[in-house]
Amino acid sequence: MKYNILFIFCFFVSLTTFAQTTHTAEDSLAANKTSHTIVGGYGEARYTYSFTDKTAFTNLDRAVLFVGHKFNNKISFFSELEVEDAKVSGGEPGGEVALEQAYVKFMLNKNTWLQAGVFIPRMGILNENHLPTTFNGVDRTFTETFVIPSTWREVGIGLYGNIQKIQGLQYSIALVNGLNSEGFESGSGIREGRFEARNATATNLALTSALLYYKGNFRMQLSGYVGGSAGLSPRVADSLQLSSGMFGTPVMMGDFNIQYHAKGFAVKILASAINISDAEAINRAYANNTASLIYGGYAEVAYNVLQTSKKYADKKLNVFVRYENIDLNAQIPTNGISNGILKQQYIVAGATFQPVVGIIVKADYVLKQTGEPNSALVVNQFPQQVPYQKQQGFFNVGLGYSF
């Protein structure tokens, strides 16, 4: 009940969102009826200043190259190759080169298609639609970073389609590889338990599904995920006192989101939760302080101040505010340790300017508030250690592109 109250509170505290019309290489590939190859991409860079530490940094967060090919009207190929943090160097932290997507799409008929390979399941808002030109703020939402670990891609096969009898209703169901509970980390939920298509165990699997409904100016989505997180042989799993099998040591996730767009206003609301029923067994096996319940939600409202301008009708200037509330250890098993800094609230306010379709300039202020840190988690605390700040402020400037 308290979680329902929390999300209702989020709604009234700050109603939030905005989305932009994008024309990407994927759109061109789908629209063209002839066989051809398309090259596109997207990326984003940022500057961040911390008012708490009085320090700043700048980074190329990501640059992504899209290559797609349409073999005929029935079969197409989609791929995205991503470079994070500009440079990958052996032995140094940060930086990554990874395939974000690489799948083949088969059109079974005009309302149904099948896709297989490395793809992104339909969870949350940003997971599928994560181009920097589609969301407000320099950072992706914190809920869809630490609760829903966007971008979340795995190897599998998915069926997508439109339900003809109900106009505007779409569905998806996909079977993908499961998670690795050994990789779970306190403070990042299940994020480090993803295989991201690299040597992923198929001993345990996951099933994800979603219903997506468009009605007038509204877009509503309900998604679910259930999958195993111990892809071990029965003997090894038994020795660790973990349940093995296809959905052994299960992780369950659900999310609901709704968007509204009209007359320059845009509103986005999302709520998501993760249940890990065997968290106590995972902690006993790996000592990684896994929570049994994780939740988060946000609400955002935005307005395009150039909405009524005839002179600048081809541009957008959106002002927005977003409120987020997440708890990465909402419930902890008896062998876990609660940490107050994982109860987090964010207020993000700023502006997003689109001078031309495909280019975005962003600026925002982020106020982060947390609970008290648990001193039991501090090892070898030094007398000169800087006190933890429960309230921190950041100023961000970002540049993004997509084509």
PyMOL commands that set and color helices and strands:
alter all, ss='L'
color gray80, all
select helices_A, chain A and resi 2-14+25-31+132-134+143-146+181-183+191-193+234-239+279-286+340-342+375-377
alter helices_A, ss='H'
color red, helices_A
select strands_A, chain A and resi 36-50+55-70+75-84+96-109+112-119+154-162+169-177+205-215+218-228+250-262+265-275+293-304+316-331+343-356+359-370+391-402
alter strands_A, ss='S'
color yellow, strands_A
deselect
rebuild
show_as cartoon
